[in-house]
Structure formats: C-alpha cells, structure tokens
Amino acid sequence: MQIVSLFQLYHKRMFFVVNFSMNKLEHIGIAVANLEASEALFTSLLGVSPYKREVVESEHVITSFFQVGEVKIELLAASNDQSTIAKFIEKKGEGLHHLAFEVDDIAQALIEKSNSGFELIHTQPKPGADGKMIAFLHPKTTNSVLTELCQTVNK
C-alpha cells in the first residue's frame, strides 16, 4: 500500500494529509478494429496468448487481456457502432487508447485527482473488465492521454 502520510505541526495543532498515489501501471489499453486479427498479432508479438476475453455490455466493448510481466495489455474492440471504441477508431484509428493505473481506493483517488485539478470523466467508479472498478480522467488535463484509475474488486 503506497499511502504517503504527512504530519505537520502548526500552532500546536497536528494535521493529517493523505495522498492516495497510484500503485503501478496496471494495463495499457489498445483500440482495435478486428479483435481476432489483433489477438493473433499480439500473440505473435508478445509470445503469449490472451488469458481472458470479456464483454463489457455497459461500454459496448469486447476486451482481450494479455499478461506481460507485471503489466497487462488490453485489446478493446467495439461490440456495436455506439461504442466509444468505434468512435475512437473512426476519429483516430487503431492504437493506444489509454493507460490504466491501479489504486487502493478508487473513490478516494477520484476525490484527490479532482482536488488536484484533474477533470473527471466519471465522478463515481463503475464496473469494468477483469474484476475492476474503473473511472477515467479527461485527457485534456493529462497531456492528451486518456487515464484510467482501477481498483481490483474480484480476484
């Protein structure tokens, strides 16, 4: 658990400040147009097969996960035209979609990031793929990198 604690004495009062930092890069999300072809490509590239494929109905996305050392690669394919992935690929093409960072307490991390000036796409965590609760920070406040915060809820 990487919680940074700072005690500060001011006029004989003690204040406790907690900073919920990100633990690690959890996965890299890559938008793909054809999941089967991309799974074959990444299997060849990484030397491992995907360990899981999952449909996230609420996002209209089909995901496929590869484990590479400590980091996962998540392929994201649209399950229909309403998907944000379909719109992303139409606008920008296939490629890097987001970076996801693991946190211990996603609700608290969202408050911290908002208080630090980051714009939230999601103000409340919601269920995501691979047993995670997720929320995104808007890329206009993260140097154009869509950033996901995630917390494991199912192991």
Beta strands, then each sheet from edge to edge (+ up, - down):
strand 1: 3-10
strand 2: 13-20
strand 3: 24-31
strand 4: 52-56
strand 5: 61-68
strand 6: 71-78
strand 7: 95-102
strand 8: 126-127
strand 9: 132-137
strand 10: 147-152
sheet 1: 1+ 2-
sheet 2: 4+ 5- 6+ 3+ 7- 10- 9+ 8-
end
